[in-house]
Amino acid sequence: KNEVEQSPQNLTAQEGEFITINCSYSVGISALHWLQQHPGGGIVSLFMLSSGKKKHGRLIATINIQEKHSSLHITASHPRDSAVYICAVKGNYGGSQGNLIFGKGTKLSVKP
Amino acid sequence: NAGVTQTPKFQVLKTGQSMTLQCAQDMNHEYMSWYRQDPGMGLRLIHYSVGAGITDQGEVPNGYNVSRSTTEDFPLRLLSAAPSQTSVYFCASSYSMGRQGGQETQYFGPGTRLLVL
């Protein structure tokens, strides 16, 4: 049973499109992270949020704690946004408290 | 700041060989962790440390050892490599996993690609 589920697994978009990636989780959390993994393999932290909404440039992340759901939006997508986007949650239960649980990632390809 | 560094970038081992994957950070971070990334799976935690001298097991610790003698370094040792350990290994660090306000932002190393034959 996956504690963190992302959808879609793969996403192809045309340059300029508005993109949404979803993350659902089944455990109690204290924080949720969105990460970006470049085609070369490097992983970069985009957002960490525990409530509401955060915005950085063309990226917007939202979280609904009651519904156990988060979304990552990309406005005016560009080919350089092509990457794997990973959702990870920080559990607030049991022995794993403090460590991150990762989704499998969403592979985004933006065509020019 | 160099951030989080990992060496080597790529390694080929034979079954039964041992090796150490190096990880270092220069940000004075308390929390360091090792993950493995396999196709079709999310990153999985191998071992982690909340400070010098303190380590603990993650989700998939078997076949791996760690130590944390200094704040900066967190090496991962493969005692007797097996083909099942073929993977990409990432080291990550953050100020803490217990504090709020952005101090839990994760910084990842560039990864080590390991092939065990």
Interface residues (C-beta under 8 A of the other chain):
Chain A: N2 V4 A31 H33 L35 G41 G42 I43 V44 S45 M48 S50 I86 A88 K90 G98 N99 L100 I101 F102 G103 K104 G105
Chain B: Y31 S33 Y35 G40 M41 G42 L43 R44 L45 Y48 V50 G58 V88 F90 A92 M97 G98 Q100 G102 E104 T105 Q106 Y107 F108 P110 G111 R113
